[in-house]
Amino acid sequence: MTRAKGPRRNNIGVHLALSLGAVVMMFPFAWQILMSLSTNAEVQSVTPHLWPETLRWENYAEVFRQLPFLDQLGNSLFITVVRVLAQIAFCTLAGYAFARMQFRGKALVLAAVLSILMVPSQVYLLPQYEIIQDLGLLGSVGGLVLPGLFSAFGTFLMRTAFLALPAELEEAARLDGANPFQVFWHVMLPLIRPSISVLAITATLWSWNELLWPLVVTTESSSMPLSAGLATLINDRTVNYPVVLAASLLATAPVLILFIVLQRRVIDGLATSGMK
Amino acid sequence: MTTTTQPVRAPSSDKPKKPRRDGFWPWLFVAPLGIGIAVFYLWPIVQTAWFSLTEFGVFGGTTFTGLSNYQELFSNGDLYKAIGNTLLYTAIVLLNVPIAVVVASLLNTPGLRGASVYRVLYFLPYVAMPTAVAMVWRIIFNGDFGVLNRVLGWFGIDGPYWISTPGAAIVAVSVVGLWSSIGFSVIVLGAGLKQIPPELYEAAELDGASRWRQFRSITVPLLTPSIAFLSVVTVIAGFQLFDMLYAVLGTTNMNATVFDSMSLVYLFYQAGFVTNDKGLAAAVAMVVLVLVAVATAIQFRLQKKWVHVD
């Protein structure tokens, strides 16, 4: 009997252990899909119902009939797209200046921006709420989106990316008479595209899933994003379990699909941002 | 604003590099972000510190009340309960790190097929919206028809009403937190494992070291920087517990157990936006700031003792 190469010998055990773990990790999603296709009575029955008697796809139609799902989806999409674009614009500009330009007071301004990274969000949330209230933006998408346009973390990420680039390219462009914005736009920005995609991914994930801020600035369920809209359903006894489960799946599906499609990029990006 | 015109400079003349001045350009670059950060983050931090020393009037306006918000906070049991719950949650969620060390090193097995599929499966709970997975977890934990208690029943364990029993509820929320945090740690540790030179394992193999011995003597020590990073991140995130708690347990006016399971951030939310005692909420926020700073400082201090540096 010939044996496979050395390192392969224990792989069946490894697969067994990893699949067991994966089953546990995936169980809530699987259960959610099954229950979202069941009747309310099946979900709550004391005798086990592993598989629904008939698959009730109409529960998904009920989501749109019973809940302001499309409004909330629109809000989530809007705030996420606007925040991601704004963070990319503001953080790359500032990150470039902090990494590659000389100006008086740079160290101080940079320290002030980065100090935000160490402050828990509750510390600035109350005054942010007051500002939004004073601007008359409570309950509007403007209020939802505003503080999240600016990101200290994103600035840190972009600064790190620009610091890693060689100085020669920049010098050459400057000698050719390009102004600093042209150097930034045509030469340097294209070089940090991978880091920009990391910023876009982390900002999307954060904006899509965030709960506390939308919860405090909105009260009408049609002006909430999906995260807050679903949270307020938890105690709502007028909506059936399967319909809430279906709505939850529809709400989280876009990010899950996005991350499955972009997995390599996401995983590499998070790993590097995690390792500084 | 200064409008210095840049003198044309010879390409490579002066050896000790004089710092180049960029005139007003850097300020243009920094301004959009800088103004936003100043208005929405920096100034609010100062304001919260001030709010914590004041009482908000019913018709607007604030009165300076010194330390009375802090006195109220420290004399009333809610704060200690919230700290206790937050620490318990953090402790349980920290278990994600050892679990992820095992998963990541299994994924790192040479010649393993399908590693990227496993990685995605472990990662999805981290990406999923907390409020979207909360409902199914409520159903799994349900005391009457929940699948968890049914499974526990097979082993002769009579599970509690998880969501509505004080004490059990915070454990339930912690389990969900643990489930959702493993994926991120697996990714970070996976990157850490890539840094370990394969020759170390080959040498160990030649010396006849067992898999377990290699794991203990090579993998774990060389992963300590990643493990240290993950513990700091987990503790900071643990102190921020809100979404999962709110989503799984619901609001206080519906479920009295939530009062007993409150986290620090929930206490902040409750004071600031439910009972509208903004001064007290600001004091809670300041306490969280101090606690996070202390916890992080302690961890950095301790890490000098166990983190491998080369």
Interface residues (C-beta under 8 A of the other chain):
Chain A: K5 G6 P7 R8 N10 N11 V14 H15 A17 L18 S19 G21 A22 M25 M26 P28 F29 W31 Q32 M35 V43 Q44 S45 V46 P48 A89 F90 C91 L93 A94 Y96 A97 F98 M101 Q102 F103 K106 V109 A112 V113 S115 I116 M118 V119 P120 S121 Q122 V123 Y124 L125 L126 P127 Q128 Y129 E130 I131 L146 P147 L149 F150 A152 T155 L175 N179 P180 F181 F184 L205 W208 N209 L211 L212 L215 V216 L226 S227 A228 L230 A231 L233 I234 N235 Y241 V244 L245 S248 L249 A251 T252 V255 L256 F259 I260 Q263 R264 I267 L270 A271 T272 G274 M275
Chain B: P11 P19 R20 R21 D22 W25 P26 W27 L28 F29 V30 P32 L33 G34 G36 I37 A38 V39 F40 Y41 L42 W43 P44 I45 Q47 T48 F51 V103 L106 L107 T109 P110 G111 L112 R113 G114 S116 Y118 R119 V120 L121 Y122 F123 L124 P125 V127 A128 M129 P130 T131 A132 V133 A134 M135 V136 W137 R138 I139 I140 D144 F145 V147 R150 W179 I182 G183 F184 I187 V188 G190 A191 G192 E205 R211 S226 F229 V233 I236 F239 Q240 F242 D243 Y246 A247 V248 G250 T251 M254 N255 V265 F268 Y269 G272 F273 K278 A281 A282 V284 A285 M286 V288 L289 V292 A293 T296
